[in-house]
Amino acid sequence: MSSFQIIVGSMLGGTEYIAEAVESVIKDANHSCELHFQPEFSQIPRKDQTWIICTSTHGAGDFPENIESFVENLCAYDQPLDDLKFFVIAVGDSNYDTFCLAGKNIQNNMLSKGAKEIIDIFCIDMDEDIDPEEIAEQWIRDHLDQL
């Protein structure tokens, strides 16, 4: 059994639903999982954890307000995160040139701290006629063996 911390960045709530769908699949596979809707970097366990960072992009490629301090603290953290595994689920609209930029930026931040990306970033395009929760559930099911 693995342990996951889902860190959520959301402005309007849609990304929260995606994170909850991912949590459901992970728990159904008998893994432990905790959601962080107001993530505080120093309060999220790192030892023997996999972080799933699920964030939308706001404005001109910005992070949602609820995750801004988490990102600031991550960037300021002066220790390597080389014992931490992670992956990113980014939510955006491909009509904008900043498509999923917040997710891509946090991916780069994590990599720059030495964290190990176990699955490449997954970008969900809200411009498509999709059910984003269903897309995320299927994607995580398809990647459970990599977790």
C-alpha positions in Angstrom: 0.0 0.0 0.0 1.3 3.4 -1.0 0.5 6.8 0.5 -0.5 9.8 -1.5 -0.9 13.5 -0.7 -3.1 15.4 -3.3 -2.3 19.1 -3.4 -5.0 21.0 -5.0 -4.9 24.4 -6.7 -8.3 25.6 -7.8 -10.0 29.0 -8.3 -13.6 28.0 -9.2 -13.8 24.5 -7.8 -13.6 22.3 -10.9 -10.1 21.1 -10.1 -11.3 20.1 -6.7 -13.7 17.7 -8.3 -10.9 16.2 -10.4 -8.8 15.7 -7.3 -11.6 14.0 -5.5 -12.1 11.7 -8.5 -8.4 10.8 -8.4 -8.6 10.3 -4.6 -11.5 7.9 -5.1 -9.6 5.7 -7.6 -6.5 5.6 -5.4 -8.5 4.6 -2.3 -10.4 2.0 -4.3 -7.0 0.5 -5.1 -6.4 0.2 -1.3 -3.9 3.1 -1.1 -4.0 5.8 1.5 -4.7 9.3 0.3 -5.2 12.8 1.8 -6.6 15.8 0.0 -5.2 19.3 0.7 -7.5 22.1 -0.5 -5.6 24.8 1.4 -2.2 23.3 1.1 0.5 24.4 3.5 3.9 23.2 2.3 5.4 22.5 5.8 2.3 20.5 6.9 2.2 18.0 4.0 4.0 14.8 4.8 7.0 14.0 2.5 8.5 10.8 4.0 7.4 7.7 2.1 4.8 9.8 0.2 3.9 10.5 -3.4 2.6 14.0 -4.0 -0.1 14.5 -6.7 -0.3 18.1 -7.6 -3.6 18.9 -9.2 -3.8 22.5 -10.3 -5.6 24.8 -12.7 -4.0 27.8 -14.4 -5.5 31.2 -13.6 -5.2 34.5 -15.4 -2.0 34.9 -17.4 -0.5 31.6 -16.4 -0.8 32.2 -12.6 -1.4 29.8 -9.8 -4.8 29.8 -8.1 -4.9 31.8 -4.9 -5.3 28.8 -2.6 -1.9 27.3 -3.7 0.2 30.5 -4.1 1.7 30.3 -0.6 2.4 26.6 -1.1 4.4 27.4 -4.3 6.2 30.3 -2.6 7.3 28.0 0.3 8.3 25.3 -2.1 10.5 27.7 -4.1 12.0 29.0 -0.9 12.7 25.6 0.6 16.5 25.2 0.7 16.7 21.4 1.2 16.6 18.8 -1.6 13.4 16.9 -2.1 15.2 13.9 -3.6 13.3 11.4 -1.5 9.9 12.7 -2.7 8.0 11.2 -5.6 5.4 13.3 -7.5 3.4 13.9 -10.6 1.2 16.7 -11.8 -2.3 16.8 -13.2 -2.7 20.2 -14.9 -6.0 21.7 -15.9 -6.3 24.5 -18.5 -7.9 25.7 -21.7 -5.9 25.3 -24.9 -7.4 28.5 -26.3 -4.9 30.3 -24.2 -1.2 30.5 -24.8 -0.7 29.9 -21.1 -2.4 26.4 -21.4 -1.6 24.5 -18.1 1.3 26.8 -17.4 0.7 26.7 -13.6 1.0 22.9 -13.7 4.1 23.0 -15.9 5.7 25.6 -13.6 5.1 23.6 -10.5 6.5 20.5 -12.3 9.7 22.4 -13.0 9.8 23.7 -9.4 9.6 20.2 -8.1 12.2 18.9 -10.5 14.6 21.7 -9.6 14.3 20.6 -5.9 15.3 17.1 -6.9 11.9 15.4 -6.5 11.4 12.4 -8.7 8.6 12.6 -11.3 7.1 9.1 -11.6 4.6 10.0 -14.4 4.9 12.8 -16.9 2.5 15.7 -16.5 -1.1 15.1 -17.5 -2.8 18.1 -19.0 -6.6 18.2 -19.1 -8.0 20.6 -21.8 -11.3 22.1 -20.6 -11.9 23.4 -24.1 -12.8 19.9 -25.2 -16.3 18.5 -24.7 -15.3 16.2 -21.9 -16.1 15.1 -18.4 -12.8 16.1 -16.7 -13.5 13.9 -13.6 -14.1 10.9 -15.8 -10.9 11.6 -17.9 -8.8 11.9 -14.7 -10.3 8.7 -13.2 -9.5 6.7 -16.4 -6.0 8.2 -16.6 -5.1 7.4 -13.0 -6.5 3.8 -13.5 -4.3 3.4 -16.5 -1.3 4.5 -14.5 -1.9 2.7 -11.2 0.9 0.2 -11.9 3.4 3.0 -12.1 2.5 4.3 -8.6 
